[in-house]
Amino acid sequence: MNLHATPPGDIGSSIAEAAEALGDEIVALRRAIHADPELGLETPRTLAKVKDALADLPLEWREGPQTTGAVAVLKGRGPATDKRRRVVLRGDMDALPLAEETGLPFASRTQGRMHACGHDGHTAMLAGAARLLAERTQDFDGEVWLMFQPGEEGFGGGRMMVEDGLLTDRHGPPDACFALHVMPNARHGQIACIPGPLMAASDTLQVVVRGSGGHASMPHGAADPMPVAAEIVTALQAMVTRQFDAGEPVVVTVTRIEAGHADNVIADACTMRGTLRTLSDETRARLPQAIERLATNIAAAHGLTAEVTVKPGFPVTVNDPRAFALAREVAVREFGADSFETLKRPLMTAEDFSYVLNHAPGAMLFLGVAREGDDWSQCCGLHSPRMHMDETALPRGAALLAALGLAVLQKGLPA
């Protein structure tokens, strides 16, 4: 399967028009990836499909030891400038351990795996952007680094690719980096972004309350950890509203409580697990300390103990204001003023593109892929087993990525 070169007569057309001409090929690649999902850091078949689709392009491939990801370097052939800029465009490749329920003819062929977060679309759009930019190498001097990344779903593949040096050359980090994320419950073709924090840091919480087990009919003869754990869960919610500024969202959600194996036995210990979401490094550092103080003291008040463990996850995804301004300018120019929306507030979801944005300035944007004319607010969201996207929006995403890359290479980020 190849993303065929744009016909010569179309090279002078707008990027958006050229992307529409590639629509069938972008969709075909997306469907091939969707039917054959891979998990985590091991996505060799997906990368092979990408390489096959782009086999005729003058790309230099770079790979690292920690993942099956790769960076394809496309070099410009335009007039030499004083500064050969470099821009990263990223698409993630991994799926989720989820049984698909869409009923699509190209549904996952692997039981218990599904592209429910749209990474198949992200990868196909990036491949389309590669084709669009390859047809325009005479228009820029510098390099496009096409980042095909595995392990976004909790594995930190972006961090590993940075560590492997795939986003650095002898001149240092790139000048800018951009990524798109589809939103199945957002208006068809809508491009959305916000300067500053876009998505939250995500850390994992575990609290183990230890007491002394016994017969459930005689709780006075035991030190029951269950009611203490329940008290801690309730107190955590009050702590968030009373110790942290309401103007900066903080989320503490306990999602699992586990204790014992019989209905007439009080367990020795109760384990609680959940997630922490914050939007600043300062709050992220304060939150575990506050949780430990609260949990250990509540447990002590009942003669029990509590052990608090917080495992760091993805950092805050922070959009550079200059990259946001460029993205807004490019989107309005290519697709019209009504195509771009500035989000009112950040999302409390998390993204490992945050590692790339810590490495170099840039931005992540959202692309609405609800079916045109549908009530997008009622569409199945990300990570749903019934999640689906209107594939006619994918050429717009490819065009946007290509236009952003071209703008950086030609002008750099605005001052």
Residue pairs with C-beta under 8 A, 6 or more apart in sequence:
1 25
1 28
1 29
1 32
1 49
1 52
1 53
2 25
2 52
2 53
2 54
2 55
2 56
3 22
3 25
3 26
3 29
3 53
3 54
3 127
3 128
3 130
3 131
4 22
4 25
5 56
5 131
5 134
5 135
6 18
6 21
6 22
6 131
6 132
6 135
7 21
10 17
10 18
10 21
11 18
11 135
11 136
13 21
14 334
15 132
15 136
15 334
15 399
15 402
15 403
15 406
16 334
16 335
16 395
16 396
16 399
16 403
18 132
18 135
18 399
19 26
19 128
19 132
19 395
19 396
19 398
19 399
19 402
20 395
22 128
22 131
22 132
22 395
22 398
23 392
23 394
23 395
25 53
25 128
25 131
26 124
26 125
26 127
26 128
26 391
26 394
26 395
26 398
27 124
27 391
27 394
29 49
29 50
29 53
29 123
29 124
29 127
30 120
30 121
30 123
30 124
30 391
30 394
31 106
31 120
32 49
32 106
33 46
33 49
33 93
33 115
33 120
33 123
33 124
34 104
34 106
34 107
34 108
34 115
34 120
35 106
35 107
35 108
35 109
36 45
36 46
36 49
36 108
36 109
36 110
37 95
37 96
37 108
37 110
37 113
37 114
37 115
37 120
38 44
38 45
38 46
38 93
38 94
38 95
38 113
38 150
39 94
39 95
39 96
39 97
39 113
39 153
40 94
40 150
40 151
40 153
40 155
41 66
41 67
41 68
41 69
41 94
41 150
41 151
41 155
41 157
41 160
42 68
42 150
43 68
43 69
43 93
43 94
43 150
43 151
44 68
46 93
46 94
46 123
46 150
47 68
47 69
47 70
47 93
47 148
47 150
50 93
50 123
50 127
50 148
51 61
51 70
53 127
54 72
54 127
54 130
54 131
57 72
57 74
57 130
57 131
57 134
58 74
58 75
58 134
58 137
59 72
59 73
59 74
59 130
59 146
60 72
60 73
60 75
61 70
61 71
61 72
61 73
62 70
62 71
62 72
62 73
62 166
63 69
63 70
63 71
63 166
64 160
64 161
64 163
64 164
64 165
64 166
65 164
66 160
66 161
66 163
66 164
67 149
67 150
67 151
67 157
67 160
67 161
67 164
68 150
69 93
69 147
69 148
69 149
69 150
69 151
69 157
69 160
69 161
69 166
70 148
70 166
71 88
71 145
71 146
71 147
71 148
71 161
71 166
71 167
72 130
72 145
72 146
72 148
73 143
73 144
73 145
73 146
74 130
74 133
74 134
74 137
74 143
74 144
74 146
75 137
75 142
75 143
76 84
76 137
76 138
76 139
76 140
76 141
76 142
76 143
76 144
76 409
77 137
77 138
78 137
78 138
78 139
78 140
78 141
79 141
80 141
81 141
81 142
83 142
83 412
84 141
84 142
84 143
85 141
85 142
85 143
85 175
85 176
85 408
85 409
85 412
86 142
86 143
86 144
86 145
86 169
86 171
86 174
86 175
87 142
87 143
87 144
87 145
87 174
87 175
87 176
87 177
87 178
87 404
87 405
87 408
87 409
88 145
88 147
88 167
88 174
88 176
88 177
88 178
88 356
88 360
88 362
89 126
89 129
89 144
89 145
89 146
89 147
89 177
89 178
89 179
89 401
89 404
89 405
90 126
90 147
90 149
90 158
90 177
90 178
90 179
90 353
90 356
91 119
91 122
91 123
91 124
91 125
91 126
91 127
91 146
91 147
91 148
91 149
91 179
91 180
92 119
92 122
92 123
92 149
92 150
92 152
92 157
92 158
92 179
93 119
93 122
93 123
93 148
93 149
93 150
94 119
94 150
94 151
94 152
94 153
94 155
94 157
95 108
95 113
95 114
95 115
95 116
95 117
95 119
95 120
95 153
96 113
96 114
96 115
96 116
96 117
96 153
96 383
97 112
97 113
98 112
98 113
98 114
98 116
98 383
98 385
99 111
99 112
99 114
99 385
100 107
100 108
100 113
100 114
100 116
100 385
101 385
101 386
102 385
102 386
102 387
102 388
104 388
107 114
108 114
108 115
114 385
115 121
116 382
116 383
116 384
116 385
116 387
117 152
117 153
117 382
117 383
117 387
118 181
118 182
118 184
118 369
118 382
118 387
118 389
119 152
121 182
121 369
121 389
121 391
121 394
121 397
122 179
122 180
122 181
122 182
122 397
123 148
124 394
124 398
125 180
125 394
125 397
125 398
125 401
126 146
126 147
126 148
126 398
126 401
127 398
128 394
128 395
128 397
128 398
128 399
128 401
128 402
129 146
129 398
129 399
129 401
129 402
129 405
130 144
130 146
131 398
132 398
132 399
132 402
133 144
133 402
133 405
133 406
136 402
136 406
139 406
139 410
140 406
140 409
140 410
141 409
142 409
143 409
144 405
144 409
145 167
145 174
147 161
147 166
147 167
147 177
147 356
149 157
149 158
149 161
150 157
151 157
151 158
151 160
151 352
152 158
152 351
152 352
152 353
154 313
155 352
156 314
156 352
156 355
157 352
158 352
158 353
158 354
158 355
158 356
159 352
159 355
161 167
162 168
162 355
162 356
162 359
167 173
167 174
167 177
167 356
167 359
167 360
168 359
173 359
173 360
174 360
175 360
175 361
175 408
175 412
175 413
176 320
176 323
176 326
176 360
176 361
176 362
176 408
176 412
176 413
177 356
177 357
177 359
177 360
177 361
177 362
178 323
178 327
178 362
178 363
178 364
178 365
178 401
178 404
178 405
179 353
179 356
179 362
179 364
179 365
180 364
180 365
180 366
180 367
180 397
180 400
180 401
181 351
181 364
181 365
181 366
181 367
182 366
182 367
182 368
182 369
182 389
182 393
182 397
183 190
183 192
183 366
183 367
183 368
183 369
183 370
183 382
184 369
184 370
184 379
184 380
184 381
184 382
184 387
184 388
184 389
185 370
185 376
185 377
185 378
185 379
185 380
185 381
186 192
186 366
186 367
186 368
186 369
186 370
186 376
187 368
187 370
187 376
188 368
188 369
188 370
188 371
188 372
188 373
188 374
188 376
188 390
188 392
188 393
189 335
189 339
189 367
189 368
189 372
189 393
189 396
190 339
190 341
190 366
190 367
190 368
191 327
191 331
191 335
191 339
191 340
191 341
191 365
191 366
191 367
191 368
191 396
191 400
192 340
192 341
192 342
192 343
192 365
192 366
192 368
193 319
193 324
193 327
193 328
193 340
193 342
193 343
193 363
193 364
193 365
193 366
194 319
194 324
194 342
194 343
194 345
194 346
195 319
195 320
195 321
195 324
195 325
196 318
196 319
196 321
196 346
197 279
197 280
197 316
197 317
197 318
197 319
197 346
198 317
198 318
198 319
198 343
198 346
198 347
198 351
198 363
198 364
199 316
199 317
199 346
199 347
199 348
199 349
199 350
199 351
199 354
199 364
200 249
200 251
200 277
200 278
200 279
200 316
200 317
200 346
200 347
200 348
200 349
200 350
201 276
201 277
201 278
201 279
201 281
201 284
201 313
201 314
201 315
201 316
201 350
201 354
202 275
202 276
202 277
202 313
202 314
202 349
202 350
203 275
203 276
203 278
203 284
203 287
203 288
203 310
203 311
203 312
203 313
204 273
204 274
204 275
204 276
204 310
204 311
204 313
205 252
205 254
205 272
205 273
205 274
205 275
205 276
205 291
205 308
205 309
205 310
206 271
206 272
206 273
206 308
206 309
206 310
206 311
207 229
207 232
207 271
207 272
207 273
207 291
207 295
207 306
207 307
207 308
207 309
208 269
208 270
208 271
208 272
208 306
208 307
208 309
209 225
209 228
209 229
209 232
209 269
209 270
209 271
209 272
209 295
209 299
209 304
209 305
209 306
210 225
210 268
210 269
210 299
210 304
210 305
210 306
210 307
211 222
211 223
211 224
211 225
211 228
211 266
211 268
211 269
211 270
211 302
211 303
211 304
212 222
212 223
212 268
213 222
213 260
213 265
213 266
213 267
213 268
214 221
214 222
214 224
214 265
214 266
215 221
215 222
215 264
215 265
215 266
216 263
216 264
216 265
216 266
217 264
219 266
222 266
223 302
223 303
223 304
224 266
225 259
225 267
225 268
225 269
225 270
225 304
226 259
226 266
226 267
226 270
227 302
228 270
228 298
228 299
228 302
228 304
228 306
229 257
229 259
229 270
229 272
230 257
231 298
232 272
232 294
232 295
232 298
232 299
232 306
233 254
233 257
233 272
235 294
235 298
236 252
236 254
236 291
236 294
237 252
239 252
239 290
239 291
239 294
240 250
240 251
240 252
243 290
244 250
244 283
244 286
244 287
248 279
248 280
248 283
249 277
249 279
249 345
249 346
249 348
250 277
250 278
250 279
250 283
250 287
251 275
251 276
251 277
251 278
251 348
252 274
252 275
252 276
252 287
252 291
253 274
253 275
253 277
254 272
254 273
254 274
255 273
255 274
255 275
256 271
256 272
256 273
256 274
257 270
257 271
257 272
258 270
258 271
258 272
258 273
259 267
259 269
259 270
259 271
260 266
260 267
261 267
276 284
276 287
276 288
276 291
276 310
277 348
277 350
278 284
278 287
278 316
279 316
279 346
279 348
280 316
281 315
281 316
284 315
284 316
287 310
288 308
288 310
291 308
291 310
292 308
295 306
295 308
296 305
296 306
296 308
298 306
299 305
299 306
313 350
314 350
314 351
314 352
314 354
314 355
315 354
315 355
315 358
316 354
317 350
317 351
317 353
317 354
317 357
317 364
318 354
318 357
318 358
319 357
319 362
319 363
319 364
320 357
320 361
320 362
320 363
320 413
322 361
322 413
322 414
322 415
323 361
323 362
323 363
323 413
324 363
325 414
326 363
326 404
326 407
326 408
326 413
326 414
327 340
327 363
327 365
327 404
328 340
328 342
329 407
329 414
330 400
330 403
330 404
330 407
331 339
331 340
331 365
331 400
332 339
332 340
333 403
334 399
334 400
334 403
335 396
335 400
343 366
351 364
353 364
356 362
357 363
357 364
361 413
365 400
367 393
367 396
367 397
367 400
368 376
368 393
369 389
369 390
369 391
369 393
369 394
370 376
370 379
370 390
371 379
371 390
372 390
372 392
380 386
380 387
380 388
381 387
